[in-house]
Amino acid sequence: MILLIVPASCFAGTIAPSFNMVSTLTFGMMGLMMAFSFYLVRENRKLKESEFRWRFAVEGSGEGIWDWNLQTNTYHCSKRWKEMFGYGDDETLPTHAEWLNLIHPNDRENAEKILQAYFDGSLDHYRVEYRLRKKDNSYQWILSRGIVASRNKDNSPLRMLGTHTDISKRKQSEEMLRKLFTAVEQSSTSVIITDIDAQVEYVNPRFSEITGYSADEIVRQNPRILQSGLMPQEIYSDMWKQLASGLTWKGELYNKRKNGEHYWEEAHIAPVKNEEGIATHYVAVKTDITKRKNMEDQVQHMAFFDCLTKLPNRRLLGDRLALSMASSKRTGCYSALMFLDLDNFKSLNDTYGHGIGDLLLIEVAERLKSCVREIDTVARFGGDEFIVILNDLNKDKMQSISQAKNIAEKIRSLLSKPYLLSIPKEGFADSTISYHCTASVGIVVWLGYEATRDDILKWADDTMYKAKENGRNQILFYT
């Protein structure tokens, strides 16, 4: 209360104030003071309510609140903060110096550097991530954010308020993504990621090694740039049909590198879907299988082709003969099979050795192939025996026999010409010999399935031996 005392001289020449007037003034001031007091109480209550709502909102978000008094170097932390780091409600919290020691050694220097930069004004906000040791000595990743609440006259901070947010799950996810990215980057398989329109967004280094295209060259391109043009279009149609259905496609592709070289790759392509199950990207993991395919081709070649002459062997001959019989039945044209055996071949081996004999067999194979068409087959049956299958001759049998005879005469004439064979001699220049060798030929002409494969081979073989008995270098037809 404020009491006004007015000297009597102030009222000289006037009427002296009455007691009621003084009372009125006194109680009016009292009311004013009481109203002002009520205002202060109300505003203070609003401030506390505002702080309570702020704390409630922050606590509700799962963040721990800390209040750092830089003068006493002590902390006051919220209940949620204590729960996060394993402290009880009544436990004394670490001082700032002790707090620094709780920061992971690998993160401490950066955390102190950012805090000091904020105090100095180099940073306009305080925000830092680090690992903080909990009471049980385990570490937890946190996001620390804060603001200086008050400063002294020299602008040094006196009080700082802030929050700690648990970011352990996010850090685990980031670490997992880092590991996955490293694995993809260092993978021995090619990895491609495209958008939903098949425009390349990412390729790993292995992709560049295999294809010759750098990331800058292939990004925003369509993977069809790798197509060799030698694959059936049905394969690509089937691929996109499966991918559009949300399924994974797996298959082998014959592609082309940047330098034009062709290569085989095994591809696994899958759609990448969002939370609604809608495909947003495609990821392809590919392995260069060129070496494997070449080995498979070699194994297949060894299984079906003669290693010396490169002609089909007896196994493939059976398949080719079956195809010839089926074609003959379908077209109504006759086919023919020739069974050839070299004359005087044994004496070559006995005189000069099997190596020279092999050279003769290779030359015989080449001469035989030069006498027939692409649709025909020349095979090595074994030893010095060869088979020739003539397909799609004529629908008339006599015409077919005439065609077969002409080709057989051409073969007999060519095989009877001298062979120039080079004989190596260790320490000396190779010598060349001229060797004369003829062939006996037995021929069977048939239509469709008039006989079995074994019958045709047996008839031709028997006829060839009759040709040998008749003096060799002969051509006989089976009758």
Residue pairs with C-beta under 8 A, 6 or more apart in sequence:
1 26
1 29
1 30
1 33
2 29
2 33
3 26
4 22
4 25
4 26
4 29
6 17
8 16
11 17
55 65
55 78
58 65
58 78
58 163
59 65
59 78
59 79
59 80
62 80
62 165
62 166
63 80
63 163
63 164
63 165
64 77
64 78
64 80
64 81
64 82
64 83
64 84
64 85
64 163
64 164
64 165
65 77
65 78
65 80
65 81
65 161
65 162
65 163
66 75
66 76
66 77
66 78
66 81
66 146
66 161
66 162
66 163
66 164
67 75
67 76
67 77
67 159
67 160
67 161
68 74
68 75
68 96
68 146
68 159
68 160
68 161
68 162
69 75
69 76
69 158
69 159
70 96
70 156
70 157
70 158
70 159
70 160
71 158
73 95
73 96
73 97
74 93
74 95
74 96
75 93
75 94
75 95
75 96
75 99
76 93
77 87
77 93
79 89
81 87
81 164
82 88
82 89
82 91
82 93
84 134
84 140
84 164
84 166
85 132
85 134
85 135
85 140
86 134
86 135
86 136
87 93
87 135
94 101
94 102
100 108
100 111
100 112
102 132
102 133
103 111
103 130
103 131
103 132
103 133
104 130
104 131
104 132
104 133
104 139
106 131
107 129
107 130
107 131
108 130
110 128
110 130
111 128
111 130
111 144
114 123
114 126
114 127
114 128
115 126
115 128
117 123
118 125
118 126
118 148
119 148
119 156
119 157
125 145
125 147
126 144
126 145
126 146
126 147
126 160
126 162
127 143
127 144
127 145
128 143
128 144
129 141
129 142
129 143
129 144
129 167
129 171
130 141
130 142
130 144
131 139
131 140
131 141
131 142
132 139
132 140
132 142
132 164
133 139
134 140
140 166
140 168
141 166
141 167
141 168
141 170
141 171
142 164
142 165
142 166
142 167
143 164
143 165
143 167
144 162
144 163
144 164
145 162
145 163
145 165
146 160
146 161
146 162
146 163
147 160
147 161
147 162
148 157
148 159
148 160
149 158
149 159
149 160
149 161
150 157
150 158
150 159
151 157
151 158
152 158
184 191
184 204
185 204
185 205
186 205
187 204
187 206
188 206
189 206
189 285
189 286
189 287
190 203
190 204
190 206
190 207
190 210
190 211
190 265
190 284
190 285
190 286
190 287
190 288
191 202
191 203
191 204
191 206
191 207
191 283
191 284
191 285
191 286
192 200
192 202
192 203
192 207
192 223
192 283
192 284
192 286
193 200
193 201
193 202
193 203
193 272
193 281
193 282
193 283
193 284
194 200
194 201
194 223
194 281
194 282
194 284
195 201
195 280
195 281
195 282
196 279
196 280
196 281
196 282
198 222
198 223
198 282
199 220
199 221
199 222
200 218
200 219
200 220
200 221
200 222
200 223
201 219
201 281
202 215
202 219
203 213
203 215
203 218
203 219
207 213
207 215
207 218
207 286
208 214
208 215
208 218
210 257
210 263
210 265
210 286
210 288
211 218
211 226
211 255
211 257
211 258
212 257
212 258
212 259
213 225
213 258
217 258
218 225
223 284
226 253
226 255
226 256
227 236
227 255
227 256
228 254
228 255
228 256
228 262
229 256
230 254
230 262
231 253
231 254
235 251
235 253
238 249
239 249
239 251
239 269
242 248
242 249
243 249
243 269
243 270
243 271
243 279
243 282
246 271
246 273
246 277
246 279
247 271
248 268
248 269
248 270
248 271
249 267
249 268
249 269
249 270
250 266
250 267
250 268
250 269
251 266
251 267
252 264
252 265
252 266
252 267
252 289
252 293
253 264
253 265
253 267
253 286
254 262
254 263
254 264
255 262
255 263
255 264
255 265
256 262
256 263
257 263
263 288
263 290
264 288
264 289
264 290
264 292
264 293
265 286
265 287
265 288
265 289
265 290
266 286
266 287
266 289
267 284
267 285
267 286
268 284
268 285
268 286
269 282
269 283
269 284
269 285
270 282
270 283
270 284
271 279
271 281
271 282
272 279
272 280
272 281
272 282
272 283
273 279
273 280
274 280
303 315
304 312
304 313
304 315
304 316
305 311
305 312
305 313
305 316
306 312
306 313
306 379
306 380
308 358
308 361
308 362
308 380
309 361
309 362
309 364
309 365
309 380
310 365
311 365
311 369
311 378
311 379
311 380
311 386
312 320
312 377
312 378
312 379
312 380
313 379
313 380
314 379
314 380
314 381
314 382
316 379
317 377
317 379
317 381
317 387
317 389
318 453
320 377
320 379
320 389
321 337
321 389
321 453
321 456
321 457
322 453
324 335
324 377
324 389
324 391
325 335
325 446
325 448
325 449
325 453
327 333
327 335
327 391
327 392
328 334
328 335
328 391
328 392
328 446
328 447
328 448
329 447
329 448
329 449
331 392
332 395
332 447
333 391
333 392
333 393
333 394
333 395
333 400
333 447
334 393
334 394
334 395
334 396
334 397
334 400
334 445
334 446
334 447
335 389
335 390
335 391
335 392
335 393
335 445
335 446
335 447
336 389
336 390
336 393
336 400
336 401
336 403
336 404
336 443
336 444
336 445
336 446
337 387
337 388
337 389
337 390
337 443
337 444
337 446
337 456
337 457
337 460
338 387
338 388
338 389
338 390
338 404
338 408
338 411
338 441
338 442
338 443
338 460
339 381
339 385
339 387
339 441
339 442
339 443
339 457
339 460
339 461
339 463
339 464
340 368
340 385
340 386
340 387
340 388
340 411
340 415
340 439
340 440
340 441
340 464
341 384
341 385
341 386
341 439
341 440
341 464
341 465
341 468
342 360
342 364
342 384
342 385
342 415
342 437
342 438
342 439
343 437
343 438
343 439
343 440
343 468
343 472
343 473
344 436
344 437
344 438
345 357
345 360
345 384
345 437
348 356
348 357
348 360
348 435
348 437
349 356
349 357
352 421
352 423
352 433
356 421
356 423
356 433
359 419
359 421
359 422
360 419
360 421
360 435
360 437
361 380
361 384
363 419
363 421
364 384
364 386
364 415
364 437
365 378
365 380
365 386
367 411
367 414
367 415
368 378
368 386
368 388
368 411
368 415
369 378
370 414
371 407
371 410
371 411
371 414
372 378
372 388
372 390
372 407
375 391
375 392
376 388
376 389
376 390
376 391
377 387
377 388
377 389
377 391
378 386
378 387
378 388
379 386
379 387
379 388
379 389
380 386
380 387
381 387
387 457
387 460
388 407
388 411
390 403
390 404
390 407
393 399
393 400
393 403
393 404
393 445
394 400
394 403
397 445
397 447
400 445
401 445
401 477
404 443
404 445
404 477
405 443
405 475
405 477
408 441
408 443
408 475
409 475
411 439
411 441
412 438
412 439
412 441
412 473
412 475
415 437
415 438
415 439
416 436
416 437
416 438
416 439
416 473
418 434
418 435
418 436
419 434
419 435
419 436
419 437
420 432
420 433
420 434
421 432
421 433
421 434
421 435
422 430
422 431
422 432
423 430
423 431
423 432
423 433
424 430
425 431
438 472
438 473
439 473
440 464
440 465
440 467
440 468
440 472
440 473
440 474
441 464
441 467
441 474
441 475
441 476
442 459
442 460
442 461
442 462
442 463
442 464
442 465
442 466
442 467
442 476
442 477
442 478
443 460
443 463
443 475
443 476
443 477
443 478
444 456
444 459
444 460
444 463
444 477
444 478
445 477
445 478
446 456
451 459
459 478
460 478
462 478
463 476
463 477
463 478
464 476
466 476
467 474
467 475
467 476
468 474
470 476
